[in-house]
Amino acid sequence: FRWEHSGRANAMVACVYSQLDTNEFQKIMFRSKWLPELQRYATLYAKQAESENGGAENISDIWGQRVRVIDLVQKAFLQDNLMAMLFLCSNEFAVEQLFDA
């Protein structure tokens, strides 16, 4: 599936966006002790997004409200790792904390 630009979005409040190197991201994820849970989360996310958007071809790159993401995290992660992942989903999370966790 290839991302396709389909319009323009304007933020109503200040926001932050980031860019990542997909190869480096993949290397980091494959070294993670949470790999099975990350894979389970990705599968749940993809299935939920496809279901709620009427097919994979209709999924927007802005789909995934915070409440939905937290619900999927709770389903995907084992209890021992759940609190850490919920912290990463919280408003208090900063990018700098990612590599300190």
Contacts in CASP RR format, 6 or more apart in sequence:
PFRMAT RR
TARGET T0000
AUTHOR 0000-0000-0000
METHOD contacts of the structure
MODEL  1
FRWEHSGRANAMVACVYSQLDTNEFQKIMFRSKWLPELQRYATLYAKQAE
SENGGAENISDIWGQRVRVIDLVQKAFLQDNLMAMLFLCSNEFAVEQLFD
A
1 56 0 8 1.000
1 57 0 8 1.000
3 61 0 8 1.000
9 62 0 8 1.000
18 95 0 8 1.000
29 35 0 8 1.000
29 38 0 8 1.000
32 38 0 8 1.000
34 77 0 8 1.000
34 81 0 8 1.000
34 85 0 8 1.000
37 76 0 8 1.000
37 77 0 8 1.000
37 78 0 8 1.000
37 81 0 8 1.000
37 85 0 8 1.000
38 76 0 8 1.000
40 75 0 8 1.000
40 76 0 8 1.000
40 77 0 8 1.000
41 72 0 8 1.000
41 73 0 8 1.000
41 76 0 8 1.000
41 77 0 8 1.000
44 72 0 8 1.000
44 75 0 8 1.000
44 76 0 8 1.000
45 69 0 8 1.000
45 72 0 8 1.000
46 56 0 8 1.000
48 68 0 8 1.000
48 72 0 8 1.000
49 56 0 8 1.000
49 59 0 8 1.000
49 63 0 8 1.000
49 64 0 8 1.000
50 56 0 8 1.000
50 59 0 8 1.000
52 63 0 8 1.000
53 59 0 8 1.000
53 60 0 8 1.000
53 63 0 8 1.000
66 89 0 8 1.000
69 89 0 8 1.000
70 86 0 8 1.000
70 89 0 8 1.000
73 82 0 8 1.000
73 85 0 8 1.000
73 86 0 8 1.000
73 89 0 8 1.000
74 82 0 8 1.000
74 86 0 8 1.000
77 85 0 8 1.000
84 101 0 8 1.000
87 93 0 8 1.000
87 101 0 8 1.000
88 97 0 8 1.000
88 98 0 8 1.000
88 101 0 8 1.000
END
